[in-house]
Amino acid sequence: MADDDLFAHARKRDPAFVPLAERMRPRTLDEYIGQDHLTGPGRLLRRVVESDRIPSMILWGPPGTGKTTLARIIALRTGASFETVSATDAGVKELRQIVARAAQRRDYQGRSTVFFIDEIHRFNKAQQDALLPHVEAGVCTLIGATTENPGFEVNAALLSRARVVQLRPLAIPQLIQLLRAALEDRERGLGARGVVAEDRLLGAIALASQGDARRALNALELAVELVPIPAEPDRPEDLADLADLADPEASGDGAKPQPRPLELTPELVGEALGQTQLRYDRDGEEHYNIASALIKSMRASDPDAAVYWMARMLEAGEPLEFVARRLVIFAAEDVGNADPQALVVAQAAAEAARFVGMPEAVLPLTQAAVYLSLAAKSNTTIKAYFAARKEIRRRGPLPVPLEIRNAVNKLMKQVGYGQGYRYPHDLDGHVDTEHRSHLPEILRDHLPRRRYVESGAEGWEAEAERRLARLRGTEQAGERSDAEPDESDPR
């Protein structure tokens, strides 16, 4: 046997070479925690496993939520063979070999096969299509695992043949339960080390792990490794031992006092955790979820939530340009002319952030996020544009009315270009009180109601509408503009 084989054999036999997360992997559904909505009594997944009627499925959830473990438990519980590959390094040839072995087991041994594909979202279309006929024919039961939304990443044909099962991040109490079990388990866990820890320290590890059981167990294992082991005292010079010999009753029934247990300290936990890295995939669904949360928080005039979600993005390394761009777009789309200053603030914040860079760039961006959250809101801008665009696409390029065409020569004047046009700057208030519309003639049947721009009732645009209505004499009876205060008002 080669030296490499000897070392590999030793590693397999010695649990010290196996990570704690692997040693503590649950072996039954009763040991499996954190997904009670799937595996609890009477729940769908438990029922299909116990009835041995396993459909092909896609396990969708964040890292460390037990996707691989669940697939292994299903295979073990149903007595199926378990074949596994990672989509990052498997090709079509390897898939066909696994399917061939599964067909042989089914045809000659009457045994089913669970084919587990980790990170199935990384398979290209050809690889996913290669699985289709075998999944349909029941040659194997496919269980795919993905951290990305399968609706975006898995082919529709394959998705239609598999049930999507969504796993949730583990809650802090569930992680504490898992860590406590690992700390006290003498067979598979760290119980033989004799280390004790308060729940608050296990809670700190759970919090930093962001719902990821693997990350939590790895951090615990490292923290326990950092606990110093006290040196053995020399004998018989150890005075405590001599005292026990002189007075055996001092330690009760002549028993030698037990050594104090080793304790996990906040300092060791902090050292093991290091700098917490926020889970944030700039190319994945979570990126868009958090960006959406920022926008919806500002739209709801919720500055606390807006600052929180923006900080999540920036602390996870989101480029400044992306965050700044979202603020500028929001200023035009959701605040608009209810507060025209909002676009100025957002653009200034974007320029300032680019100028100063991180970490100080968070200051102008936060200022803008708070301003946009507190500003009056109007979506008149986006509604107006899309209404006009819809009209253009429906009716095509309608001609410009003659009265607003420039008459740059005699012929143009003769055919009516510019005829009837009134120059507003020559009129009182710079407003033509007789003006009705410069829209194409076919679109003027709606007068006097607006066709596209329906201004909101808040902020600057509402004031501007009231001013225009007052000048044109179209102000509603009994409606008074704020520009004309009540004479009885003491101000």
N, C-alpha and C positions, 0 to 999 in steps of 0.2 A: 504494500500500500504506500502510495506516495506521501511525502510530508504534508502536502496541501490537503490530501484526503484525511490524514490523521487529525489535522487541526480542525477541519470542517466537522469531523465526527465528534471531536471533543466539544466544539461549540454547541452542537445539537444536544449533547447530553448534559451540559452544564447550563442551568437556568440563568446564571449570571450573564451569559452571553446573549440572552433573549430579552428584548426590551420589556419593561413592565406592562406597557399597553398591550403587547402581544400575549404575555402570560396571563393577564387578567381578562382576556377576551371571553365574553359569556359563551356558555356551551349549550344553553337551553333558553327557551322563551321566558321561563320564569326568572332566569338570571339577567335577562336583557332588560335594561331600564332606559327610560327617557322617551319611549314612543308608545305610551299606553293607548293613544288614539288608534294605533294599528294592532298592537299585540296584547292589549288588555283582555280580560275575560269577555267573551262574546263578540269581540271585534273581528272585522272582516279577515285580516291577515291570519289571526290565530285560528279562525274557523277553517280557512282553506288549507292551512298547514295540517291541522289535526284531522281533516278529512282526506288528506293526501291527494288533493285536487289543486295542484299548483299551476296557475297560469303564468305565461311569460309576463315579465313586469320590468318597469324602469324605476329604480329607486333614486329619487331626486331629493337631495338635501345638502347642507353645508358639510365641510370636512369634519370628520370625527363624530358623526352622529350615528354610526353603526351600520352603514350600508353593506360593507363586506361581511361584517359579523352576522348580519341578518341572513345574507345569502348562504353562509356556511351553516347556520342553524337550520335553515330550511332543508338543505341537502342532507344534513345529518338526521334530522327528524323524519324525513321521508325515505331514508335509505338509498338516496340517489348518489351516483358518482358525482364528484365535484371537479369540474374543469374551469380553470381561470386564466385569463390573459389580461394584460393592460393594453388599452387601445393606443398607448404611446409607442409601443414597440412590436405590435402584432400586425402581420400582413394577411392578405387574402389566402396565401398558401397555408399558413398556420391555422386559420379558421377552418379551412376545408379538412385538414388533418384531424382537428378536434371533432368536427361533425362526423367524419368517417368512423372515428372510435365510438362516438355516441350511437351511431347506427348499428355497429357491431354488437354493442352491449344490449341494445334493444332487441335485435333480431336473434341473437344466440344465447343471451343470458336473461332476457326478460327484465332488464334493469334500466331504469331511466337515468338521464344525465342532466344535471343543472350546469349550464354553461354561463359562468359569471364573467362579464366584461367590465372592467373598471375604466372609468372615464370614457364611456361609450360616445360621448359628444365629440371626441377627437377622431372618431372614425370618419373617413370620407364617404361620399355617396356610394361608391363602388363597393366598399367594405360592408356598408350597411345593407346594400342590396343583395350581397352574397349570402347573407343570413336569412333572407326572407323565405325562400322555399323550404328550408329546413325547419324554421320555426312553424310555418304553416302546416307542414307534414307531421309535426310532433316528434321529430327526431331527437330534439333536446328542448329543455325548458330554458329560455333565455332570461337571465336576470342581468340587466345593465345598471350601472351606477354612474351618476352624473351630479356634478355640483351646479350645472347650468340648466336653465329652463329647457326641458326636452321639447317643448313646443317650438323653440327656435332652432335647436341643435340636432334633433333626431328626425330622420326622414318621415314624412307623413305616412308612407306605406308601412314602415316598421312600427311606427307609433300606434297605428290603428290595430296592430296585432298584439299589443302589449298593454297591460294596465299600468298607469302611472301611479306610483305610491310616493307620497311626499313625507320626508322625515324632517323633524324640527330640531333646532339647536337644543341641547340639554339645558334645563333650567339650573340655576345655582344650587337649590336643595338637592337635585338629582346628582349633580357633580360632587357635592360634598359627600353624599351617600356612597358614591363610587370611590372617592378618594379614601374615605374612612375604611371601606372594605379592603382596599389595596394595602393600606397601612397596617391592618391587623391580620391579614391573611398570611399564615405561616407557610402554607404549601406553595401558593403561586405568587404571593405578594411580598411585602416587606416586613411581615410580622417577626421574622427571625432577627431583624435588626434591633428590635426593642425600642423603637423611637415612638414617642407620643407627640400629639399635636392638638392644639385647641381648634375648635370649630371655626373660630374667626380666621385662623391662618389658612385652613382648608378653604374657607370662603374666599379669601384673597386669591388663592390659586384658581378657584372656580371662576371668579369674576374676570381675571386676566385671560382665561382660556376661551372666553367668548363662545361658550356652548360646545366647545370641541373637547370630547372626552380624551382623545389621544394626546392633545396638547396638555391637558390637565395632568394626566398620568405621567407624561414625560417630565413635566416640571416637578411633580412630587418626587419622582425617582431621583432627579438631580439634587433636590433639596436635602433628601435623606442621605445621599452620598456625601454631602458637604458637612453633615453633623460630625464633629470630632469625636473619636473614640478615646476615652481616658486610658492612660497607660496603667498597666498592672503594677501595684505596689510591690516593692521588694519585701521579702520575708526573712527573718521574723521581726525586722525593724519597724514594721507597720504598727504604730502605737494603738490604732483602733483594734487590730487583731489581738494584741497583747492584752488590752483591756477586756476583750471578750473572754479570753482564756482565764483571766483572773476572776471575772465575775460573770459566769455563763448566764445567770438569771437576768442580767441587764438587757439581753437581747430577746428574752422570752423563750422559755422551754429549751434553753441552750442552743436555739437555732441562730445561725449566723445571719445578721441583717442583710437583706437583699440590696444590691447596688441601686442607686437612684437611676430611674429610667432616663434615657437620652431624650432631650427635648428639641423640637423644631422651633426655631426662633424667627421673629419677623425679619431679622437681618439675613438669615439663610434663605428664607423664602424670597426676599427681594433680590438676592444675588442669583437665585435659580431662575427667577422670572426674567431678569434683565429688563431690557427696553421692550415693552409690549408693542407688538406690531398689530395694527388694526387690520382685520380681514376686509379687504377691499380690492376687487378685481376691476381694473379700469376698462377691461374689454368685456366684462360679463354683465349679467343681469343686475347685480347689486349696484354697479355703477349707475345704471339708469334709475333704479329704485331710489337711491339716495338723492340723485339730482332732481327727481320728481318730488321727493319729500321737501326739498328746499323750495322749489317753485310753489308748491301747494301751501306751504307754511306762510310764505310772503303773501300769497293771494288771500289767505285767510286772516291777514293782519295779525299774525302770531310771531312777534319778533324773537321770542325765546326759542321756539322750534326752528325758526329760520337760521339763527346763529348756531344752534346745535348741529343742524345738518350740514351747514357750510363748514363748520369746524371738523366734522367727521371727514369731509372730502379733503380738506387741506392737510389735516394731520396724517391722512393716509397717503399723501403724496400726489394728490390730484394736481395737474398743472394749473397755474394761476390763470392762464388764458381761458381755460374752460369755464372756471367759476366766474371770472369777470364777464365773459361773453353771455352767460346765463343771466347775470344781473342786468346787463344792457338790454337784452331782448325782453326781459320781464318789464323793465321800465317803460318800453314802448307798447308792449302787448297788454299788460294788466293794469298799468297806472295811466299811461297815455296822457291826454290833455286834462284829466282831472287834476293833475299836478305836473305841468310841463317841466318843472325843475328836476323831476325825478330822473329824466334821461340825462340831464346835465350832471347830476350827482353820480349816476352809474358810470357814465363815460369818464368822468374825472377820477373816480375810484379805480377804473380799469387802467388808466394811464399812470396813476400814482403807484399802483401795485406793480406795474411793469418797471417803473423807474426805481423803486426802492428794493424790490425783490423780497424774498423770504429771509427772516421771519416777520419783518415789520409790515410786509404786504397785507397781513391779516387785518391791520388796523383800518385802512381805507375800505377794504372789502366788507368788513363788519359794519363800518359806518353806513355804507350804501345799503347793505341788507336790512339794517334796522330802519333806515329812512324809507325804503321801499315797502317794508312791512307796515309802517305807520301811515303812509301816504293814502290819500283818497284813491279809490280804484275805479277804473273805467276800461272796458274792453271795446269801446267804440272803434278804435283804430283797426283792429284785426277784423271785426265784423264788417266794417265799411269796405275794406279792401276785398275781402272774399265775396261780398255781395256784388261789388262791381265786376270782379273777375268772372263770377258766374254769369252775369249779364252778357259780358263780352263773348264768352265761350258759347252762349246760347244764340246770340243774335249776329255775331260776327262784327266786322269793322264798320260801324255806322258812320255816315258822313258828318263832318263838323258843320254846325249851323252857319248860314251865310253871315249873320250879323257879327259873329266873332272871328271871321276870317280876315286876315290883313289884306287890304286893297292896296297893293304896291304899284299898280299901274292903272291906266284909264279903262282898259277892258274889264278888269276885275270890278271896278266901280260900276261899270255899265251893267254887269250881270248881277249886281246886288251885294258884292262882298262888303262887309262892314256897315251895311245900311241898317240904321236903327240902333247902332251901338251907342251906349251912354257911358262916358268915362267917369268912374266913381269919384276920382279925386277932384273933379269939378263940382261935386254935389255936396250938400250939407251933410256933415258927419261922415263924408267919404263913403256913403252908402246910397245905392240907388233904391229908393223906396218903391219903384215900379218894377224892379227886377223880379223875374219869376224863375227862370232856369236857363243855363247854358248847356244843358244836356242835349244830345241829339233829339230832333223833333219827335221821333216816334216814342221817346221815353218821357215825354212831358205830360202824359195823361194823368199823372199822379198828383199834380199840383193841388193845393199848396203843400201837401205832406212830403217829407223827405223820402228819398228812395233808398239810400244806402246809409247815410250818416244819421244815426239816432243817438244824440249826445246823452250822456248820463245826467243824473240830477245832483251830482256832487262836484265840488271843486271848481277849478278855473273854467272848464268847458261849460258848466252850468251857468256861471256868471256871464260868459261870453255869449251864450245863447239868449239870455235874458236881455243883454244890451242890444243885440241884433234885432230881437223882436220889438224892443221899445222903439228903436230908430225906424223900423219899417212899419210901425203901427199895428203889428200883429199880436201884441201882448194880450194875453187873456184878460177879460174883464175881471176886475177885483184882484188881479195879480200885480204885486208891486216889486220892482227891482230893488235889490240891496243898494244899488247906487243912488236911490232916492230915499233916504231915511225918513222915518215918520217925524213930522215937525214937533210932536209931543215928546219925542225921545230926548231925555236930558243930555245925551251926548252931543 
